[in-house]
Amino acid sequence: MNPRVKKVRPNDDFTIEITFDNDEVKVFDMKPYLEIGVFKELKNISEFKTVKVSLGSIQWRNGQDLCPDTLYLDSKRAA
């Protein structure tokens, strides 16, 4: 099982800095998702910044979420 999210910080460039429960800090790029279905409303930066930690993953105010495995495997190590 991959690590789970313990902290999240949205950035102005539609990336998300994520701290996992193994203390790794990674950056996930949401831009490829912003043209897909329910994620389209996250193109509004105010909505994008409502992201929070939820059950070991992340979730936005209107219920959009991503699998924690996707977040871990598809993110890049923070500089």
N, CA, C and O atoms as CSV, one atom per row, in Angstrom:
chain,resi,resn,atom,element,x,y,z
A,1,MET,N,N,0.838,-1.176,0.000
A,1,MET,CA,C,0.000,0.000,0.000
A,1,MET,C,C,0.886,1.243,0.000
A,1,MET,O,O,1.874,1.322,0.730
A,2,ASN,N,N,0.512,2.201,-0.828
A,2,ASN,CA,C,1.255,3.451,-0.904
A,2,ASN,C,C,0.919,4.356,0.283
A,2,ASN,O,O,-0.125,4.198,0.916
A,3,PRO,N,N,1.815,5.308,0.579
A,3,PRO,CA,C,1.556,6.256,1.668
A,3,PRO,C,C,0.276,7.054,1.428
A,3,PRO,O,O,-0.174,7.204,0.292
A,4,ARG,N,N,-0.292,7.556,2.500
A,4,ARG,CA,C,-1.506,8.360,2.446
A,4,ARG,C,C,-1.182,9.819,2.742
A,4,ARG,O,O,-0.153,10.133,3.340
A,5,VAL,N,N,-2.074,10.697,2.316
A,5,VAL,CA,C,-1.882,12.137,2.457
A,5,VAL,C,C,-2.102,12.563,3.904
A,5,VAL,O,O,-3.076,12.157,4.539
A,6,LYS,N,N,-1.185,13.390,4.420
A,6,LYS,CA,C,-1.405,13.954,5.759
A,6,LYS,C,C,-1.491,15.480,5.730
A,6,LYS,O,O,-1.978,16.091,6.681
A,7,LYS,N,N,-1.012,16.110,4.621
A,7,LYS,CA,C,-1.073,17.564,4.513
A,7,LYS,C,C,-1.125,17.928,3.032
A,7,LYS,O,O,-0.503,17.273,2.197
A,8,VAL,N,N,-1.877,18.986,2.721
A,8,VAL,CA,C,-1.996,19.425,1.329
A,8,VAL,C,C,-1.970,20.945,1.276
A,8,VAL,O,O,-2.517,21.627,2.143
A,9,ARG,N,N,-1.305,21.470,0.207
A,9,ARG,CA,C,-1.250,22.924,0.004
A,9,ARG,C,C,-1.416,23.203,-1.479
A,9,ARG,O,O,-0.575,22.793,-2.280
A,10,PRO,N,N,-2.499,23.903,-1.869
A,10,PRO,CA,C,-2.685,24.247,-3.278
A,10,PRO,C,C,-1.780,25.412,-3.681
A,10,PRO,O,O,-1.524,26.314,-2.883
A,11,ASN,N,N,-1.306,25.387,-4.910
A,11,ASN,CA,C,-0.459,26.446,-5.451
A,11,ASN,C,C,-1.192,27.188,-6.568
A,11,ASN,O,O,-2.121,26.651,-7.170
A,12,ASP,N,N,-0.777,28.408,-6.838
A,12,ASP,CA,C,-1.424,29.245,-7.855
A,12,ASP,C,C,-1.303,28.693,-9.272
A,12,ASP,O,O,-2.058,29.103,-10.153
A,13,ASP,N,N,-0.371,27.774,-9.510
A,13,ASP,CA,C,-0.175,27.211,-10.856
A,13,ASP,C,C,-0.934,25.895,-11.055
A,13,ASP,O,O,-0.616,25.121,-11.958
A,14,PHE,N,N,-1.933,25.647,-10.211
A,14,PHE,CA,C,-2.775,24.447,-10.271
A,14,PHE,C,C,-1.994,23.160,-10.004
A,14,PHE,O,O,-2.323,22.095,-10.526
A,15,THR,N,N,-0.961,23.283,-9.188
A,15,THR,CA,C,-0.293,22.118,-8.630
A,15,THR,C,C,-0.651,22.046,-7.148
A,15,THR,O,O,-1.124,23.018,-6.559
A,16,ILE,N,N,-0.420,20.896,-6.571
A,16,ILE,CA,C,-0.727,20.679,-5.166
A,16,ILE,C,C,0.512,20.096,-4.495
A,16,ILE,O,O,1.030,19.068,-4.931
A,17,GLU,N,N,0.982,20.737,-3.452
A,17,GLU,CA,C,2.073,20.182,-2.661
A,17,GLU,C,C,1.464,19.258,-1.617
A,17,GLU,O,O,0.598,19.660,-0.840
A,18,ILE,N,N,1.926,18.028,-1.613
A,18,ILE,CA,C,1.350,17.003,-0.747
A,18,ILE,C,C,2.427,16.427,0.161
A,18,ILE,O,O,3.500,16.039,-0.302
A,19,THR,N,N,2.134,16.375,1.446
A,19,THR,CA,C,3.001,15.672,2.393
A,19,THR,C,C,2.300,14.363,2.727
A,19,THR,O,O,1.144,14.345,3.148
A,20,PHE,N,N,3.019,13.281,2.531
A,20,PHE,CA,C,2.475,11.946,2.786
A,20,PHE,C,C,2.855,11.475,4.183
A,20,PHE,O,O,3.732,12.053,4.824
A,21,ASP,N,N,2.197,10.434,4.645
A,21,ASP,CA,C,2.432,9.968,6.017
A,21,ASP,C,C,3.794,9.301,6.214
A,21,ASP,O,O,4.139,8.932,7.336
A,22,ASN,N,N,4.573,9.140,5.140
A,22,ASN,CA,C,5.961,8.679,5.280
A,22,ASN,C,C,6.923,9.873,5.254
A,22,ASN,O,O,8.139,9.703,5.166
A,23,ASP,N,N,6.349,11.096,5.335
A,23,ASP,CA,C,7.059,12.383,5.342
A,23,ASP,C,C,7.666,12.784,4.005
A,23,ASP,O,O,8.430,13.748,3.949
A,24,GLU,N,N,7.350,12.075,2.935
A,24,GLU,CA,C,7.752,12.530,1.604
A,24,GLU,C,C,6.890,13.725,1.221
A,24,GLU,O,O,5.695,13.761,1.518
A,25,VAL,N,N,7.502,14.698,0.561
A,25,VAL,CA,C,6.768,15.855,0.052
A,25,VAL,C,C,6.864,15.798,-1.466
A,25,VAL,O,O,7.957,15.748,-2.030
A,26,LYS,N,N,5.694,15.805,-2.125
A,26,LYS,CA,C,5.639,15.691,-3.573
A,26,LYS,C,C,4.698,16.751,-4.125
A,26,LYS,O,O,3.901,17.341,-3.395
A,27,VAL,N,N,4.806,16.979,-5.427
A,27,VAL,CA,C,3.950,17.944,-6.108
A,27,VAL,C,C,3.152,17.214,-7.181
A,27,VAL,O,O,3.709,16.506,-8.020
A,28,PHE,N,N,1.829,17.403,-7.135
A,28,PHE,CA,C,0.919,16.791,-8.101
A,28,PHE,C,C,0.369,17.884,-9.001
A,28,PHE,O,O,-0.130,18.900,-8.517
A,29,ASP,N,N,0.460,17.678,-10.309
A,29,ASP,CA,C,-0.011,18.659,-11.286
A,29,ASP,C,C,-1.457,18.339,-11.666
A,29,ASP,O,O,-1.730,17.296,-12.260
A,30,MET,N,N,-2.376,19.237,-11.324
A,30,MET,CA,C,-3.797,19.035,-11.626
A,30,MET,C,C,-4.180,19.517,-13.026
A,30,MET,O,O,-5.282,19.217,-13.484
A,31,LYS,N,N,-3.312,20.252,-13.717
A,31,LYS,CA,C,-3.688,20.849,-15.006
A,31,LYS,C,C,-4.260,19.832,-15.999
A,31,LYS,O,O,-5.240,20.160,-16.668
A,32,PRO,N,N,-3.714,18.622,-16.137
A,32,PRO,CA,C,-4.292,17.662,-17.095
A,32,PRO,C,C,-5.723,17.234,-16.746
A,32,PRO,O,O,-6.447,16.759,-17.621
A,33,TYR,N,N,-6.128,17.388,-15.527
A,33,TYR,CA,C,-7.457,16.961,-15.090
A,33,TYR,C,C,-8.518,18.048,-15.260
A,33,TYR,O,O,-9.713,17.756,-15.213
A,34,LEU,N,N,-8.098,19.287,-15.455
A,34,LEU,CA,C,-9.027,20.413,-15.412
A,34,LEU,C,C,-9.980,20.510,-16.600
A,34,LEU,O,O,-10.864,21.367,-16.602
A,35,GLU,N,N,-9.824,19.664,-17.598
A,35,GLU,CA,C,-10.752,19.620,-18.738
A,35,GLU,C,C,-11.640,18.379,-18.682
A,35,GLU,O,O,-12.354,18.085,-19.640
A,36,ILE,N,N,-11.600,17.659,-17.580
A,36,ILE,CA,C,-12.332,16.397,-17.462
A,36,ILE,C,C,-13.490,16.540,-16.485
A,36,ILE,O,O,-13.286,16.873,-15.318
A,37,GLY,N,N,-14.689,16.293,-16.957
A,37,GLY,CA,C,-15.896,16.187,-16.144
A,37,GLY,C,C,-15.983,17.106,-14.951
A,37,GLY,O,O,-15.929,18.328,-15.085
A,38,VAL,N,N,-16.120,16.502,-13.768
A,38,VAL,CA,C,-16.341,17.252,-12.529
A,38,VAL,C,C,-15.158,18.134,-12.136
A,38,VAL,O,O,-15.314,19.043,-11.321
A,39,PHE,N,N,-13.993,17.881,-12.696
A,39,PHE,CA,C,-12.819,18.677,-12.351
A,39,PHE,C,C,-12.797,20.033,-13.057
A,39,PHE,O,O,-12.022,20.910,-12.673
A,40,LYS,N,N,-13.639,20.222,-14.086
A,40,LYS,CA,C,-13.648,21.480,-14.844
A,40,LYS,C,C,-13.876,22.692,-13.949
A,40,LYS,O,O,-13.270,23.741,-14.170
A,41,GLU,N,N,-14.740,22.566,-12.943
A,41,GLU,CA,C,-15.006,23.732,-12.091
A,41,GLU,C,C,-13.804,24.133,-11.243
A,41,GLU,O,O,-13.797,25.215,-10.656
A,42,LEU,N,N,-12.789,23.274,-11.172
A,42,LEU,CA,C,-11.587,23.602,-10.422
A,42,LEU,C,C,-10.665,24.544,-11.200
A,42,LEU,O,O,-9.642,24.981,-10.672
A,43,LYS,N,N,-11.017,24.857,-12.446
A,43,LYS,CA,C,-10.265,25.872,-13.203
A,43,LYS,C,C,-10.435,27.236,-12.547
A,43,LYS,O,O,-9.621,28.135,-12.763
A,44,ASN,N,N,-11.470,27.394,-11.762
A,44,ASN,CA,C,-11.658,28.603,-10.953
A,44,ASN,C,C,-10.704,28.462,-9.764
A,44,ASN,O,O,-10.878,27.567,-8.937
A,45,ILE,N,N,-9.720,29.320,-9.673
A,45,ILE,CA,C,-8.679,29.190,-8.643
A,45,ILE,C,C,-9.256,29.199,-7.230
A,45,ILE,O,O,-8.714,28.549,-6.336
A,46,SER,N,N,-10.340,29.924,-7.024
A,46,SER,CA,C,-10.973,29.944,-5.697
A,46,SER,C,C,-11.483,28.558,-5.323
A,46,SER,O,O,-11.333,28.123,-4.181
A,47,GLU,N,N,-12.085,27.868,-6.286
A,47,GLU,CA,C,-12.566,26.497,-6.038
A,47,GLU,C,C,-11.389,25.545,-5.864
A,47,GLU,O,O,-11.405,24.675,-4.994
A,48,PHE,N,N,-10.369,25.720,-6.700
A,48,PHE,CA,C,-9.186,24.864,-6.618
A,48,PHE,C,C,-8.564,24.915,-5.223
A,48,PHE,O,O,-8.131,23.896,-4.687
A,49,LYS,N,N,-8.528,26.093,-4.655
A,49,LYS,CA,C,-7.875,26.276,-3.356
A,49,LYS,C,C,-8.695,25.777,-2.176
A,49,LYS,O,O,-8.252,25.908,-1.035
A,50,THR,N,N,-9.885,25.206,-2.412
A,50,THR,CA,C,-10.673,24.627,-1.312
A,50,THR,C,C,-10.232,23.203,-0.975
A,50,THR,O,O,-10.836,22.556,-0.120
A,51,VAL,N,N,-9.196,22.715,-1.631
A,51,VAL,CA,C,-8.731,21.349,-1.396
A,51,VAL,C,C,-8.334,21.146,0.062
A,51,VAL,O,O,-7.778,22.040,0.699
A,52,LYS,N,N,-8.630,19.953,0.580
A,52,LYS,CA,C,-8.285,19.598,1.953
A,52,LYS,C,C,-7.983,18.101,2.024
A,52,LYS,O,O,-8.303,17.348,1.104
A,53,VAL,N,N,-7.371,17.687,3.115
A,53,VAL,CA,C,-7.110,16.269,3.351
A,53,VAL,C,C,-8.424,15.604,3.756
A,53,VAL,O,O,-9.194,16.142,4.552
A,54,SER,N,N,-8.659,14.423,3.189
A,54,SER,CA,C,-9.865,13.667,3.515
A,54,SER,C,C,-9.581,12.178,3.416
A,54,SER,O,O,-9.285,11.669,2.335
A,55,LEU,N,N,-9.668,11.489,4.527
A,55,LEU,CA,C,-9.533,10.027,4.569
A,55,LEU,C,C,-8.275,9.516,3.860
A,55,LEU,O,O,-8.331,8.541,3.111
A,56,GLY,N,N,-7.158,10.172,4.100
A,56,GLY,CA,C,-5.882,9.744,3.527
A,56,GLY,C,C,-5.665,10.178,2.090
A,56,GLY,O,O,-4.680,9.790,1.462
A,57,SER,N,N,-6.578,10.979,1.570
A,57,SER,CA,C,-6.459,11.493,0.224
A,57,SER,C,C,-6.777,12.984,0.257
A,57,SER,O,O,-6.600,13.632,1.288
A,58,ILE,N,N,-7.250,13.537,-0.874
A,58,ILE,CA,C,-7.649,14.939,-0.913
A,58,ILE,C,C,-9.059,15.047,-1.470
A,58,ILE,O,O,-9.534,14.168,-2.189
A,59,GLN,N,N,-9.715,16.145,-1.121
A,59,GLN,CA,C,-11.068,16.381,-1.613
A,59,GLN,C,C,-11.313,17.892,-1.671
A,59,GLN,O,O,-10.801,18.657,-0.853
A,60,TRP,N,N,-12.112,18.296,-2.661
A,60,TRP,CA,C,-12.497,19.691,-2.789
A,60,TRP,C,C,-13.896,19.898,-2.234
A,60,TRP,O,O,-14.622,18.938,-1.976
A,61,ARG,N,N,-14.266,21.149,-2.055
A,61,ARG,CA,C,-15.538,21.545,-1.455
A,61,ARG,C,C,-16.742,20.861,-2.105
A,61,ARG,O,O,-17.684,20.481,-1.410
A,62,ASN,N,N,-16.719,20.705,-3.416
A,62,ASN,CA,C,-17.871,20.141,-4.112
A,62,ASN,C,C,-17.773,18.630,-4.333
A,62,ASN,O,O,-18.526,18.065,-5.126
A,63,GLY,N,N,-16.845,17.982,-3.632
A,63,GLY,CA,C,-16.778,16.521,-3.632
A,63,GLY,C,C,-15.779,15.882,-4.576
A,63,GLY,O,O,-15.598,14.665,-4.533
A,64,GLN,N,N,-15.128,16.654,-5.424
A,64,GLN,CA,C,-14.120,16.057,-6.298
A,64,GLN,C,C,-13.007,15.483,-5.433
A,64,GLN,O,O,-12.610,16.074,-4.429
A,65,ASP,N,N,-12.514,14.322,-5.842
A,65,ASP,CA,C,-11.411,13.704,-5.106
A,65,ASP,C,C,-10.565,12.875,-6.054
A,65,ASP,O,O,-10.943,12.626,-7.199
A,66,LEU,N,N,-9.418,12.456,-5.557
A,66,LEU,CA,C,-8.515,11.604,-6.319
A,66,LEU,C,C,-8.047,10.471,-5.422
A,66,LEU,O,O,-7.952,10.617,-4.204
A,67,CYS,N,N,-7.759,9.347,-6.046
A,67,CYS,CA,C,-7.245,8.178,-5.328
A,67,CYS,C,C,-5.873,8.521,-4.736
A,67,CYS,O,O,-5.039,9.116,-5.418
A,68,PRO,N,N,-5.635,8.152,-3.478
A,68,PRO,CA,C,-4.327,8.452,-2.886
A,68,PRO,C,C,-3.175,7.762,-3.614
A,68,PRO,O,O,-2.058,8.280,-3.622
A,69,ASP,N,N,-3.427,6.603,-4.225
A,69,ASP,CA,C,-2.375,5.929,-4.986
A,69,ASP,C,C,-1.994,6.744,-6.224
A,69,ASP,O,O,-0.814,6.847,-6.560
A,70,THR,N,N,-2.987,7.320,-6.901
A,70,THR,CA,C,-2.724,8.187,-8.051
A,70,THR,C,C,-1.888,9.382,-7.622
A,70,THR,O,O,-0.919,9.744,-8.289
A,71,LEU,N,N,-2.265,9.989,-6.510
A,71,LEU,CA,C,-1.526,11.147,-6.016
A,71,LEU,C,C,-0.064,10.799,-5.745
A,71,LEU,O,O,0.832,11.566,-6.099
A,72,TYR,N,N,0.176,9.665,-5.130
A,72,TYR,CA,C,1.537,9.281,-4.779
A,72,TYR,C,C,2.348,8.884,-6.010
A,72,TYR,O,O,3.484,9.325,-6.184
A,73,LEU,N,N,1.761,8.055,-6.854
A,73,LEU,CA,C,2.506,7.522,-7.997
A,73,LEU,C,C,2.727,8.539,-9.118
A,73,LEU,O,O,3.736,8.477,-9.821
A,74,ASP,N,N,1.793,9.467,-9.285
A,74,ASP,CA,C,1.870,10.417,-10.391
A,74,ASP,C,C,2.416,11.789,-10.001
A,74,ASP,O,O,2.427,12.704,-10.823
A,75,SER,N,N,2.862,11.939,-8.773
A,75,SER,CA,C,3.433,13.216,-8.341
A,75,SER,C,C,4.958,13.146,-8.407
A,75,SER,O,O,5.554,12.070,-8.452
A,76,LYS,N,N,5.556,14.312,-8.413
A,76,LYS,CA,C,7.020,14.398,-8.477
A,76,LYS,C,C,7.553,14.922,-7.135
A,76,LYS,O,O,6.916,15.729,-6.458
A,77,ARG,N,N,8.710,14.445,-6.793
A,77,ARG,CA,C,9.361,14.881,-5.557
A,77,ARG,C,C,9.531,16.404,-5.560
A,77,ARG,O,O,9.997,16.978,-6.544
A,78,ALA,N,N,9.156,17.044,-4.469
A,78,ALA,CA,C,9.290,18.500,-4.367
A,78,ALA,C,C,10.755,18.897,-4.347
A,78,ALA,O,O,11.604,18.190,-3.804
A,79,ALA,N,N,11.029,20.036,-4.950
A,79,ALA,CA,C,12.416,20.514,-5.019
A,79,ALA,C,C,12.882,21.046,-3.691
A,79,ALA,O,O,14.024,21.488,-3.569
